[in-house]
Amino acid sequence: AMEAPPLRRHRARYKGPAAPPWKETYRRRCMERLRSSRAKLLDRYRQAGERLCGPAAGSLLVQEVMELEWQGLQESPPALGGGEPLAQMPEDPDELAVLEEIQQELILQEQSVIEEYERSLQFDEECLNAMLDGLDASDKVICPVCRK
């Protein structure tokens, strides 16, 4: 059988099931932390207000979530077989690619939370406008006491 060139063999380590042993644990923990930080994310989004528009709006919490979870992994690594502690930050290009992939996933997750929030705001505004239009059309003033 022909042997693959060393580079391809090296790359193959992280394709499919042979990703670094910490990948799934780290990814899952980051996702869970991001989901549970929904209120915090929306607070930051509201505070940032108009300054944030477009794709740059992403990543309000992602960096923080990734750093906290990486520290968590270092303190209590999943059973990694070798049992060696994780480096401060990986330097292996393949491991960096894995982190990049997880980061993109988290940014998409964050953006979908923000978009859902924007849609609900828009819906509330449309409902309010419809109610106000209804009031205008009837030319009536609602008496707060007798509600007529």
Number of C-alpha atoms within 10 A of each C-alpha: 3 4 7 10 8 9 8 10 11 12 11 15 13 17 11 7 9 10 15 14 16 16 15 13 13 20 21 13 18 24 20 12 17 23 15 11 15 15 11 13 20 17 12 13 19 12 11 13 11 9 9 14 10 6 9 9 17 20 19 19 20 24 12 13 20 22 13 14 19 22 14 13 17 15 11 11 18 15 10 12 7 7 9 10 13 16 9 9 13 13 10 9 10 18 17 13 14 18 18 12 12 21 19 15 16 24 20 15 18 24 17 13 17 19 12 11 14 12 12 12 12 12 12 12 12 12 12 12 12 12 12 11 12 12 13 11 9 8 9 10 10 10 8 7 6 6 7 8
